[in-house]
Amino acid sequence: MRTILISRTSPPLRAIMYICLCNAITDRQIAEAAEAGARSRADLAHQLGVGLGCGRCVSCAEAVLNEIVADPPCPAEKLAA
């Protein structure tokens, strides 16, 4: 995930990336769904509506989910997000 440093004294901010344009679903929402137990594209479709429009987002959404599940953020990163 990308982080943006505004100044040396401010905590880094993570850029928001839209994964599904049809339903305006972001990578942060996918991370929240993963924290709530989502583990598959079917879970993302059920919880967020990923892939229920044109379907072009499914592979990217699944890749984001797999990355988050493989390397969950530590508590300090959650506070900064």
Buried (B, 14 or more C-beta within 10 A) or exposed (E): BEEEEEEEEEEEEBEEEEBBEBBEBBBBBBBBBBEEEBEEBEBBBEBBBBBBEEEEBBEBBBEBBBBBBEEEBEEEEEEEB
